[in-house]
Amino acid sequence: MSNKKEVCLIFILALAVRAAFVLFFPSLFAADTGQYDDIACSLLNGDGFSVSGIPTAGRPPLYSLFLAGIYSLFGQSHLAVKLVQAILGAISCVIVYLIAKESFNHKVGLWSGIAMALYPPLISTAGFVLSEELTIILLAISILFLTRAMKTKEVKHYALTGIFLGLTTLCRSITLLFPIFLYLTLLFSPFKRRGFVLISILLVSMILTVTPWTIRNYIKFNAFIPCQTDRGVNLWVGTYLPLDGPGGMPYGVTSAQDEYKCSRDGEAFLEVSRGLSPSEADKAYYREGIRNILNNPSGYLLLCIEKFKRYWFWIPGGVEVLKPYPKIKLGIYIVYYLVLLLAVFGVWTGLKKDWRDKLPMLAIILYFTIMHTLFFAVPRFHIPVMPYDLIFAVAGFLKILQLFNYSGVSKG
């Protein structure tokens, strides 16, 4: 099969499955959708990035812009958003095919693309009006360019990686510090000086991409807010022991006290920011988060272990979305844990040959794990790096088949 036919096969298969999910599965809702919608409608009404007429930096701008663009063409239709996201998801499968092909080989690439097309947690993302689908494709393009950059050492690939990492950060701010993390990869490079220069080019191009939004925030709030006012909130939520970081809330932090296990926890959250502007409140949450850690370091360590388990061993939607479908939930859990086991084997075997080609994928998996373990974690925060779990799982599975075939030939 030619490369073009493979790309078409992966794209059509992925699009068909995602479109069917969007059209025939019951409509899905998440708590964050409302605020994204509010900002998108404010943009269409000429009020800029605001909620109820009040300027905000509570969300990165790109997903709301994405929604506003779709709403301007089709009206405020969540179905239109989900169908566009189904197309993005299908394109992401093709990009993952290319990443796996560059990192491993053609066979791993083909089956990784097919696996992502059929992987339930990555199908369901099209059905939510949330930033995950847009983040997946932007991060995948970033990892593709980074993989090529580390192989070719070409400046243009590092610059393009920086641009797309900047766009990813404007969609989900978790990637803001990833370039700093990349400097650690120089420990494994024989060309440390040139590597430092190239990663610095990546960093500069990313900064230039994010800077217009940062300038806007400074003008509006007279404060340095690189992406969004969430640093302090995330730290506080991830260090306040009664919330279990944030196991005490279903889908993140809001001002609605009935989302907490105990109303006193909601009051504790509100009390930190009472009477403060958004930027001042974020600083207050940051200070309180640090105080939470210092007051009970052993409790924070145990909480980090719980957050690590929640990040890696719970499936997105496993608590609420799949609750009415216990058999489907069980099946997805079995597939999910099988993928994790195969991925571990794939990492172990993959690092034995051309291990530097796999470094971008390993770096982003490790970075997301560390950041969400230190701050806070819910299962859906794992979604943007699931494609790389799948690539390693496919590599591990194919290696097992190869070993069995070799064993069979030897016995014969």
matplotlib code that plots the C-alpha trace (Angstrom):
import matplotlib.pyplot as plt

x = [0.0, 1.4, 1.9, -1.0, -3.4, -2.3, -2.9, -6.4, -7.2, -6.3, -8.1, -11.3, -11.4, -10.8, -13.3, -16.0, -15.7, -15.6, -18.5, -20.6, -19.8, -20.7, -24.0, -25.3, -23.8, -25.8, -24.8, -21.9, -21.4, -18.5, -18.4, -15.7, -17.8, -19.9, -17.0, -15.5, -18.9, -19.3, -15.9, -16.6, -19.9, -18.3, -15.8, -18.6, -20.4, -17.3, -16.6, -13.2, -12.1, -14.6, -17.2, -20.4, -18.6, -15.6, -12.2, -10.7, -7.5, -9.1, -8.7, -6.1, -7.4, -7.1, -10.0, -12.5, -11.2, -11.7, -15.3, -16.0, -14.8, -17.2, -20.1, -19.6, -20.1, -22.8, -24.3, -23.8, -24.0, -22.2, -22.9, -20.9, -18.0, -18.0, -18.0, -15.1, -13.3, -14.0, -12.1, -9.2, -9.1, -8.8, -6.0, -4.3, -4.3, -2.4, 0.1, 0.6, 1.2, 4.0, 5.5, 5.6, 7.0, 9.9, 10.5, 10.3, 9.5, 6.8, 5.0, 4.7, 3.5, 0.7, -0.6, -0.2, -2.4, -5.0, -4.9, -5.5, -8.3, -10.1, -8.9, -12.1, -10.6, -9.3, -12.6, -14.7, -12.7, -14.6, -17.8, -16.9, -16.8, -13.5, -9.9, -8.6, -9.1, -7.4, -4.6, -4.0, -3.4, -1.3, 0.8, 1.2, 2.4, 4.9, 6.2, 6.4, 8.6, 10.6, 11.3, 12.5, 14.5, 16.4, 17.2, 18.2, 19.5, 17.9, 17.0, 13.7, 12.4, 13.3, 11.6, 8.5, 8.4, 8.5, 5.7, 3.4, 4.3, 3.3, 0.0, -0.4, 0.2, -2.4, -4.8, -3.7, -1.1, 0.4, 3.1, 4.4, 7.5, 8.2, 11.1, 12.9, 12.4, 13.9, 17.2, 17.5, 17.7, 21.1, 22.4, 22.0, 23.4, 27.0, 26.5, 25.6, 26.7, 24.8, 21.9, 21.7, 21.5, 18.9, 16.6, 17.0, 15.8, 12.8, 12.2, 12.5, 10.0, 7.6, 7.9, 7.2, 4.1, 2.7, 3.8, 0.9, -1.5, 0.8, 0.9, -2.9, -3.0, -0.6, -2.6, -5.9, -4.7, -1.5, 0.2, 2.5, 0.2, 2.0, -1.1, -3.8, -4.5, -4.3, -0.9, -1.8, -5.3, -3.8, -1.2, -3.7, -6.2, -3.3, -2.0, -5.2, -5.4, -9.2, -9.8, -7.5, -6.0, -8.8, -10.5, -13.1, -14.5, -15.9, -14.3, -12.2, -12.6, -15.6, -17.2, -20.2, -19.8, -22.1, -19.3, -17.2, -17.3, -17.8, -19.2, -16.4, -13.9, -15.8, -15.7, -11.9, -11.4, -13.5, -12.0, -8.5, -9.6, -12.3, -12.1, -9.1, -8.7, -8.1, -4.3, -4.1, -6.2, -3.9, -0.9, -2.8, -3.6, 0.1, 1.2, -1.4, -0.4, 3.2, 2.1, 0.0, 3.2, 5.4, 2.8, 2.5, 5.2, 4.5, 0.8, 1.7, 3.9, 1.1, -1.2, 1.2, 1.1, -2.7, -2.5, 0.0, -2.4, -5.4, -3.5, -2.2, -4.8, -8.2, -9.7, -11.2, -15.0, -14.8, -16.6, -19.5, -19.7, -19.5, -21.5, -24.7, -22.7, -20.9, -20.1, -18.6, -16.7, -15.2, -14.2, -12.5, -10.7, -9.3, -8.2, -6.7, -4.6, -3.5, -2.2, -0.3, 1.3, 2.3, 3.5, 5.9, 7.3, 7.5, 9.5, 11.9, 12.5, 12.4, 15.2, 17.6, 17.8, 17.9, 16.7, 17.2, 14.4, 12.0, 13.2, 10.5, 7.7, 9.3, 10.0, 6.4, 5.0, 7.4, 6.8, 3.0, 3.3, 5.5, 3.5, 0.2, 1.6, 3.0, 0.0, -3.3, -4.6, -7.9, -7.9, -8.7, -5.5, -3.7, -5.5, -3.1, -0.2, -2.2, -1.2, 2.4, 1.3, -0.3, 2.8, 4.9, 2.1, 2.0, 5.8, 5.6, 2.9, 4.7, 7.9, 6.0, 4.7, 8.2, 9.5, 6.8, 7.4, 11.2, 10.4, 8.2, 10.8, 13.5, 11.3, 10.5]
y = [0.0, 3.4, 6.2, 8.2, 5.3, 4.7, 8.3, 8.2, 5.0, 6.4, 9.7, 8.2, 5.5, 8.1, 10.6, 7.9, 6.7, 10.2, 11.5, 8.5, 9.1, 12.8, 12.1, 9.0, 9.0, 11.0, 14.7, 15.2, 18.3, 19.4, 22.2, 24.2, 24.4, 27.3, 29.7, 28.9, 29.6, 32.9, 34.2, 33.1, 34.9, 38.0, 37.9, 37.8, 40.6, 42.8, 42.7, 41.0, 38.3, 38.8, 37.1, 39.1, 42.2, 41.8, 41.3, 37.9, 35.9, 32.9, 30.8, 30.8, 32.5, 30.0, 27.6, 30.5, 32.0, 28.6, 28.5, 32.0, 31.2, 28.2, 30.2, 33.0, 30.5, 28.1, 30.0, 28.8, 25.2, 22.6, 20.0, 22.1, 22.4, 18.6, 17.8, 20.2, 18.5, 15.1, 16.4, 17.7, 14.3, 12.5, 14.8, 14.1, 10.4, 11.1, 13.3, 10.5, 8.1, 10.4, 10.8, 7.0, 6.5, 8.9, 7.7, 3.9, 2.7, 2.5, -0.5, 1.1, 4.3, 2.6, 0.7, 3.7, 5.8, 3.0, 2.5, 6.1, 6.1, 3.4, 4.2, 5.1, 7.8, 9.7, 9.2, 10.7, 14.0, 15.1, 14.9, 17.5, 21.3, 21.4, 22.4, 18.8, 18.1, 21.3, 20.8, 17.2, 18.4, 21.4, 19.3, 16.5, 19.0, 20.3, 16.8, 16.0, 19.1, 18.4, 14.9, 16.1, 18.9, 16.5, 14.3, 16.9, 19.7, 22.2, 25.7, 25.8, 22.8, 24.1, 27.5, 25.7, 23.6, 26.8, 28.4, 25.4, 25.0, 28.6, 27.9, 24.8, 27.0, 29.5, 26.5, 24.8, 26.6, 23.4, 23.5, 26.9, 25.6, 22.7, 24.4, 24.8, 21.1, 20.4, 21.9, 18.8, 16.7, 18.2, 15.9, 13.1, 15.1, 14.9, 18.4, 20.4, 23.8, 23.6, 21.9, 24.8, 27.3, 25.3, 24.9, 28.6, 29.3, 27.1, 29.1, 32.5, 31.5, 30.2, 33.4, 35.5, 33.5, 33.9, 37.5, 39.3, 37.7, 38.5, 42.1, 42.2, 40.8, 43.4, 46.2, 44.9, 43.9, 45.8, 42.5, 40.0, 37.1, 35.0, 32.9, 32.7, 33.3, 29.7, 29.2, 29.9, 28.3, 25.1, 25.0, 25.7, 23.0, 20.5, 21.1, 21.6, 18.2, 18.0, 18.4, 15.4, 17.4, 17.9, 14.6, 16.5, 18.1, 16.4, 18.5, 21.4, 24.5, 26.8, 29.1, 26.7, 25.3, 22.3, 20.9, 20.2, 17.2, 19.7, 23.2, 24.3, 23.4, 25.7, 28.5, 27.9, 28.3, 31.5, 33.0, 33.2, 35.4, 37.4, 41.1, 40.6, 41.2, 38.0, 38.6, 39.4, 36.4, 34.1, 35.4, 34.8, 31.2, 30.7, 31.9, 29.8, 26.8, 27.1, 27.5, 24.3, 22.4, 23.8, 23.2, 19.5, 18.3, 14.6, 15.1, 16.9, 13.9, 11.5, 13.7, 13.7, 9.9, 10.1, 12.6, 10.4, 7.4, 9.5, 10.9, 7.5, 4.9, 6.5, 6.9, 10.2, 10.1, 7.0, 8.6, 10.4, 9.9, 6.1, 5.6, 4.6, 2.1, -0.3, -3.0, -0.4, 1.1, -2.3, -2.8, 0.5, 0.0, -3.3, -1.8, 1.2, -0.9, -3.2, -0.1, 1.1, -2.4, -2.6, 1.0, 0.2, -2.7, -0.5, 2.1, -0.5, -2.1, 1.1, 2.7, 0.0, 1.3, 4.9, 6.1, 9.8, 9.5, 8.7, 11.5, 14.1, 11.7, 10.6, 14.2, 15.3, 12.3, 12.9, 16.6, 16.3, 13.6, 15.8, 19.0, 17.4, 15.4, 18.6, 20.7, 18.9, 16.1, 14.9, 12.0, 14.1, 16.1, 12.9, 13.0, 15.3, 12.8, 9.6, 9.4, 8.8, 6.2, 4.5, 4.7, 3.0, 0.4, -0.4, -0.7, -3.0, -5.2, -5.5, -6.4, -9.2, -10.6, -10.5, -12.4, -15.0, -15.4, -15.8, -18.4, -20.3, -20.3, -21.5, -24.4, -25.3]
z = [0.0, -1.0, 1.6, 0.1, 0.4, 4.0, 4.9, 3.2, 5.0, 8.4, 7.8, 6.5, 9.2, 12.0, 10.6, 10.1, 13.7, 15.2, 13.1, 14.1, 17.7, 17.5, 15.6, 17.4, 21.0, 23.5, 23.8, 26.3, 28.5, 30.6, 33.2, 31.3, 28.2, 29.5, 30.0, 26.6, 25.1, 27.0, 25.8, 22.2, 22.2, 23.7, 20.8, 18.3, 20.0, 19.9, 23.6, 23.3, 25.7, 28.5, 30.6, 31.2, 29.9, 32.3, 30.6, 31.5, 31.2, 33.0, 29.8, 27.1, 24.0, 21.2, 21.8, 22.3, 19.1, 17.5, 18.7, 17.7, 14.1, 13.9, 15.4, 13.0, 10.1, 11.5, 14.5, 18.1, 17.2, 19.4, 16.7, 14.2, 16.7, 17.3, 13.6, 13.0, 15.9, 14.3, 11.3, 13.5, 15.3, 11.9, 10.9, 14.3, 13.5, 10.3, 12.2, 14.7, 11.8, 10.7, 14.2, 14.7, 11.2, 12.0, 15.5, 14.8, 11.3, 8.6, 10.2, 13.6, 11.9, 10.0, 13.0, 15.4, 13.0, 12.9, 16.7, 17.3, 14.9, 16.9, 20.5, 22.5, 24.8, 21.7, 19.8, 22.6, 22.6, 19.5, 21.4, 24.0, 23.5, 25.3, 24.3, 24.2, 20.5, 19.4, 21.9, 20.6, 17.0, 17.9, 20.3, 17.7, 15.1, 17.7, 18.5, 14.7, 14.1, 17.3, 16.2, 12.8, 14.5, 16.7, 13.8, 11.2, 13.6, 11.2, 12.5, 10.6, 12.4, 15.8, 14.9, 13.7, 16.8, 18.9, 16.9, 17.3, 21.0, 21.4, 19.7, 21.9, 25.0, 23.8, 23.9, 27.1, 29.2, 30.6, 27.9, 28.8, 30.5, 28.2, 26.3, 29.7, 30.3, 26.9, 28.0, 30.2, 27.0, 26.4, 29.1, 26.5, 23.6, 22.3, 20.8, 23.9, 22.7, 19.4, 21.1, 23.5, 20.7, 18.8, 21.8, 22.5, 19.0, 19.8, 23.0, 21.3, 18.5, 21.2, 23.2, 20.1, 19.4, 22.9, 23.4, 21.8, 24.2, 27.2, 26.1, 25.9, 29.5, 30.7, 29.2, 30.6, 34.1, 34.6, 35.5, 33.9, 32.9, 30.2, 29.3, 31.9, 35.6, 36.7, 38.1, 41.7, 41.5, 40.1, 42.9, 45.6, 44.4, 44.1, 47.6, 49.6, 51.3, 51.9, 48.1, 47.3, 44.5, 43.2, 43.9, 45.9, 42.8, 39.7, 37.0, 38.4, 40.3, 40.2, 42.7, 43.1, 46.6, 45.8, 43.7, 46.8, 49.1, 51.9, 51.7, 54.0, 51.2, 48.8, 51.4, 51.8, 48.1, 47.9, 51.0, 49.5, 46.6, 48.3, 47.2, 44.9, 41.2, 39.1, 38.9, 42.6, 43.5, 41.5, 43.4, 46.7, 45.6, 44.8, 48.2, 49.9, 47.8, 48.8, 52.5, 52.1, 51.1, 53.8, 56.5, 55.6, 53.3, 54.0, 53.3, 50.0, 49.0, 49.6, 47.7, 44.7, 44.7, 44.6, 41.7, 39.8, 40.2, 39.1, 36.1, 34.8, 36.0, 35.7, 32.3, 31.1, 31.7, 33.8, 36.7, 35.1, 31.3, 31.4, 34.6, 32.7, 30.5, 32.9, 30.3, 27.9, 30.8, 31.7, 28.1, 27.8, 31.1, 29.8, 26.6, 28.4, 30.9, 28.0, 26.2, 29.3, 29.7, 26.0, 26.1, 29.0, 27.0, 23.9, 25.8, 27.1, 23.8, 21.8, 23.7, 22.7, 19.1, 17.9, 21.3, 20.5, 17.9, 20.7, 23.0, 22.0, 22.8, 26.1, 27.1, 26.6, 28.4, 31.4, 31.4, 31.5, 34.3, 36.4, 36.0, 36.8, 39.7, 41.2, 40.6, 40.1, 38.0, 36.6, 34.0, 31.0, 31.5, 30.2, 26.9, 24.9, 25.4, 24.9, 21.2, 22.4, 24.8, 21.8, 19.6, 22.3, 22.8, 19.1, 19.0, 22.0, 20.5, 17.2, 19.1, 21.0, 17.6, 16.3, 19.3, 18.9, 15.2, 15.9, 18.5, 16.2, 13.4, 15.9, 17.0, 13.4]

ax = plt.figure().add_subplot(projection="3d")
ax.plot(x, y, z, "-o")
ax.set_aspect("equal")
plt.show()
